[in-house]
Amino acid sequence: MPVVAHAERPEIVNHPVNQSNVAPQQPLTPSEDKQWAFMSHCGGILGCVPSLLIYKFLAARGRFTAQESKEALNFTLIPTALAVLLNIVAIIVHAISPGSGTIFSLLALLIWAFLTVFSIIGAVRVNSGQPYRYPLNPRLIK
């Protein structure tokens, strides 16, 4: 089968998919929008990564998803970084003096419990269709 150059086939060159190499994304349905907003809050149990991914890849497709994933991301960003830092310090301190890093691990565990409780509260509220605002949220991402 002969290979045909794009110049010989203008319909390939002018095809919308070939202009950006990405097919246009469809907006989320209302149920999908609510589902991804719910998932962004549930993801807070795992830290800031789930809400970051949802915000990055789905925010443009759904208004409620954009609003709630940004809220969840802002809420989880600082505690996740702090918990990771505390766990790293616990490992280093434990390597120097076994048993001494336990306090840092317990503090990281308390942060995780805090994130879990508020993430579940946010997820339940969003699942009922209402937006949720965390009581202590620095809103670093505008």
N, C-alpha and C positions, 0 to 999 in steps of 0.2 A: 504494500500500500504506500503510495507516494506521500511524502511529507509536504504539506502546503504551508507556505509562509503566511504570517499574519497580514502582510500587505496585500496578499491575494484574496484574503477573506476579511473584508472590513467588518462583518458582523461580529467577529471574534474580538477585534480591537475595540469596537465601540460598545461591547457588551458591558452592562453595569457591574457585573461581578468581577470582570477583569480590570476595571479601573482602580479598584482599591484592594483587589485580591481577597476581599472578605464579603460574604453575602450580607445584605442588610438584616439587622436583627428586628424581630417583631416585638411590639410592646407586650408586656405581661398581661394576661387576663386578670380580672379583679381577684379571682381565687388564688392565682399564682403570685400576684403581688402581695397578698396577705400572707401566703405561705412563706415566701422568702423573707418578709419582714419578721415573721415569727421565728424563722430559722436564724436570722441574724442575732436575735436576742438569746435564743437557746445556745448559740455558739459561744456566748460569754462564759459558759462553763469551761470551755477549752482555752479561754483567753481572747486576745484580740484578732487572731488570725482568721477565724470564720467570718466575722463581721467585715474585716478588711477585704477578703476575697469577694464577699457578696456586694459590698460597696463598689469595689473596682469593676466587677464584671456584670452586675445586674442593675446598678443604680440608674443607668440611662434608660432602662426598659420599663421601670415602674416607679411612680412618684412615692407611694407609700414605702416601698422597699428602699428607695434612696433616703428618705427621711429617717426611717427606723434603723437602717444599717449604719448610717452616720451617727445617730444617737448612741447605738450600741458600741460602735468603734471608739467614739470619744470617751465613753464610760470605761471601757476595758483596757485602753491603751496604757495608761500610767500604772494601774495595778498589775498588769501583765509584766511590764518591764521591771517593776519593783520585785515581783515574785521571782522572776528569772534571776535578777541580780542577787536576791537573798539566797537562792539555791546555789548560785556560783560561790558566794561567800561561804556558805555552809560546807561546800565540798573542800574549799581551800583551807578553812579553819580545821575541818575534820582531818585533813591530810597532815596538818601540823601537830594537832593535839586531838587524838581520837575522842569522840564524845562531846567535844566543845562546840561543834557546829549545829547541835540539835536545836538550840534556840532560834537560829536563823531559819532552819527548816520548819519549825513550828510557826514562825511569823509568816512564812510563805504559805503554809497551810491555812492560816487564818485569812489571808488575802484571797485564796482560792474559795474558801467558804463564803466570804463576803460577796465575791463575784457570782458564785452559784446562786445564792439566795436572791440577789437583785436581778440576775438574768432570768430566773424562773418567774419572778413577779412581772418583769417586763414582757416576757413571752406570753404569759397568761393574758395580760391586758391587751396586747397586740392581737392575739388570737381571737379576742372578742370584737376586733375591728377598731379599737380605740388606740390613738397614739400614746406612747409612754415616754415620760421624761424622768430620768433618774434624778434623785434629790441632790446628789453631789456629782456634778458633771462639769469638768472644765471646758468642754466644747472647743478643743484645740483645732479641730478640722471644721472649717466653716462651710 
